[in-house]
Amino acid sequence: MSSEQAQTKWGQFIPLVTVFFFWGFVAASNDILIPVFRKAFDLSQAESQLVSLAFYIAYTVGALIYNGISVLMKQDIVNKLGYKNSLALGLVISALGTLLFYPAANLHSFPLMLSGLFIVALGFSLQQTVANPLAIALGPIRTGSQRLTLAGGINNFGTTIGPLVVSFAIFGSAASATTDISIESVKIPYLILGVAFIAVAVFLKLSSLPDRPALVEAKVDDLGEKGSALKYPQLVLGMIAIFVYVGVEVSTASNLPAYMEKDLGFAIKDIAPYISLYWASMMIGRWTGAVEAFTDNVSTQKVLRFIAPYLAFGIFLAVNAIAKHDLAPFYVYGLIILVLIFADMASKGNPARMLLIFSAIGITALLIGMFTTGMVSVYAITSVGLFCSTLWPCIFTLAVSGLGKHTSQGSSFLIMMIMGGGIISWLQGIVSEFTGIQYSYIVGIICFAYLAFYAWKVSGILKSQGINFDQKIAGGH
């Protein structure tokens, strides 16, 4: 990346983030489909969870298929097709998946519904492989992780409104999925989604997005000559980091309802706002972490660092006010957000430093959650969402830095590791049978400990390759 490229290319970045929105919109909408399918197809709770399994396993399968094709072609498929064409192809694959909802509803076929979701996520796998490194490349490497954080904030906007829109489309209101409903009601929303996928594919194809973006190459000759991204230690260690990061993010939230219900005596209906707060915390953190992508002016950055998180928090409060939830328990959370703001300032935009600081605070939050009781423990566990929020872009940026022509291959290996979300959650569930749910969060602490190690280790690896995130302009890489 040339030293002249000192600013984010907004004309290219804005079209790109539309796909980030879709990933969040569809993934969160699955939570609406699960109870609908369970009732319509008379499924057990375990069988209904096949919706999530089919969706998330497709990311790993897609990455394996992509790598397999590249091996057979003896050339990286994204480099062959170009980044823009690969994004459009991924959207077309996802659109084909939505088409299966029509015959699946007519035939009353649960397997066909799962197949449709699987194909949608298969397209997402290719989109993620392309879009994550592309977001980093559309500007200076110094603010690459901030751009990816901003894209993640758009993703979280999708997770916030997706369930509301799909619920309204299926039920005619944003009510919970307990209404008597025909499975045929899912046909039209997903056909519209398919049309939207095609429209965005055309939009991206006509946009100014680069087909072959300038990618940072390491200054290490023997690495540059190697034929695989797996020769880069920052990537291999980063794959483990993505695995445990997605694991701690998902397992923290998925085990919280059982803790609140069984240990603290909450009614199930009263738990939802706290889970909502956890995912809203991801948005709060990402909006805060994206500030540097907007402006180089330090004074403006300081102001935005306080405005952005409380604006996101305001959206959470507004959504819950519309849902007629009592907001009184949440106002104190505004003080916890201050910890996020000061931690973000301390990181000074360096993804390795941010990963180290946020992982340390994540460990602290889980320790407080494990060894306190009542609402203090709930707020501590929920705040993990704040400190997980910017870790994906930090890890991704560090792991693909210096890979050059191997970037898209490395990206696909990272996308493959999303499966950690299912495996770590399952592992924490097993641990909880021996320790109780509250103490099972030791699993999350171990995950954060590895992330802190990776932050420390990768800094030295990248500096040895001539890559330094403290440089003000990403020149000379």
Number of C-alpha atoms within 10 A of each C-alpha: 21 16 13 11 15 18 16 21 16 13 12 18 21 13 15 25 21 18 24 24 20 23 24 22 24 21 20 20 21 19 17 18 20 20 18 25 22 18 18 16 15 11 16 10 11 9 14 20 17 15 23 19 15 19 23 23 18 23 28 22 16 23 24 17 15 20 20 14 14 17 12 10 11 9 12 21 20 22 17 14 14 16 24 25 18 24 27 23 19 24 30 21 21 27 25 19 25 26 22 21 28 20 14 21 18 11 11 17 15 21 12 18 22 21 20 25 25 26 24 29 30 27 25 27 28 28 25 24 29 24 26 27 25 28 26 27 25 26 25 25 31 25 30 32 32 29 31 30 29 28 27 28 29 24 24 28 20 23 23 22 16 24 23 19 18 23 22 15 16 23 19 11 13 15 13 14 19 10 10 10 15 15 21 17 16 22 19 16 17 22 19 13 17 22 16 15 25 19 15 20 23 14 15 21 18 10 15 15 20 16 18 15 16 15 23 23 23 21 17 12 10 9 18 19 9 12 10 15 23 17 16 23 16 25 27 16 19 26 24 17 28 27 22 27 27 23 26 28 26 20 24 23 20 17 19 20 21 17 16 22 14 12 14 15 11 14 12 11 7 14 15 14 20 19 17 16 23 23 24 28 27 25 32 31 29 32 28 32 31 27 26 24 23 17 14 14 9 10 9 13 19 14 11 19 22 16 14 21 25 18 14 22 21 15 17 22 20 14 16 17 12 8 12 9 14 12 13 7 10 15 11 10 16 13 9 14 22 15 14 22 20 12 17 23 15 13 17 13 23 21 27 24 22 25 27 23 18 25 26 17 20 26 22 17 20 25 20 17 24 19 11 13 13 12 13 13 21 20 21 21 24 26 26 28 26 29 30 23 27 31 29 20 28 24 28 27 28 27 27 27 25 26 25 17 19 22 27 27 24 28 26 25 24 26 24 24 22 21 20 23 21 18 17 24 23 16 14 24 20 14 17 18 10 10 14 15 22 23 17 21 27 19 23 25 20 14 24 27 18 18 27 22 15 22 24 15 15 20 18 13 15 21 13 13 17 14 25 19 21 14 11 14 19 22 18 12 18
